């Protein structure tokens, strides 16, 4: 079971929204599909789900060609679009029962109750969808995507509008679903991607600029980060003058992040600086670049 994207192209006039991209996602993978606004994420997801036809290239989902047999392919897919269009005049159970009928789910009542519990809709389950907060509307969309127990989940900004507690709950739902399904989801919350995904695909201006595990992306990066906290406030210029420092980011008056190719050289220089000027180093840490830093370097 897999998603196979081959040479996918979508063009609007002279602009290539998606430019000849290819990738494969296999069962058990949770893949973060990242990119700045307008990069081609949602367009790609719409083509994978059969809601938009590519100009060239193809998509095969669970062995089914999406272009040739879109209805059969959609039976295998649970899709939460970015817009999350819902029927606001319907009650939650009424709407989910309707979606279950569309998918010809055998035991509709049990399926509805299962996804209500799974997505944390129980406290609001007696309300009309139009009465719900944005976060709970998002949960209804996720429940609708899961109700027919699809083999593939395509989630476009699934945690949009959720508060921090709700994000953790939905994160756990996605991780659990990812054990025996294919999950491809986009998000602008990069911490969520780091917490959930075992692989990242980054798209920029319609082209894939990275496709690897987060660990591999970090290990390939030539730049490391040294984070230091001083007991005293000091000027950035002191840190800029240290050997092997490529850039200095001020977190606050006491905390700094230094990018370097030689972290040990910078660590020694910081210790020497503290002794020369009688400064107190509260903490000193070395680590790989964050996903946010990698994302920025690949898309700007």
PyMOL commands that set and color helices and strands:
alter all, ss='L'
color gray80, all
select helices_A, chain A and resi 41-49+70-75+92-102+108-118+122-124+129-131+134-146+164-177+190-196+214-220+236-240+263-276+291-299
alter helices_A, ss='H'
color red, helices_A
select strands_A, chain A and resi 2-12+15-26+30-34+56-61+64-65+77-80+152-156+182-186+199-204+207-212+224-230+245-250+255-260+281-288
alter strands_A, ss='S'
color yellow, strands_A
deselect
rebuild
show_as cartoon
